[in-house]
Amino acid sequence: MIGTERKGLKELMTEYERDLIVAALTASGGNQRRAAAMLGVLPTTLHEKMKRLGLIQRREEAAPAPLVSTPYAAARPAYSTAY
């Protein structure tokens, strides 16, 4: 093991947990409910683990939603409510 970095048990377990969650999400096509079922945990537990592992952003870190979300809304003329 010359030249290799030794990792502690906690770090190895975290990496393994992350790999299992990513594999389950990939196998489920990104469906968190199905991934949770595959892993044998509740969807809320999976969601919390994903937040802890940095697999999803917290709301306050997420980018704000665009004001115009559809091509139709962008093409629609803006109407004034002032008479």
PyMOL commands that set and color helices and strands:
alter all, ss='L'
color gray80, all
select helices_A, chain A and resi 9-27+32-39+43-52+59-61+71-75
alter helices_A, ss='H'
color red, helices_A
deselect
rebuild
show_as cartoon
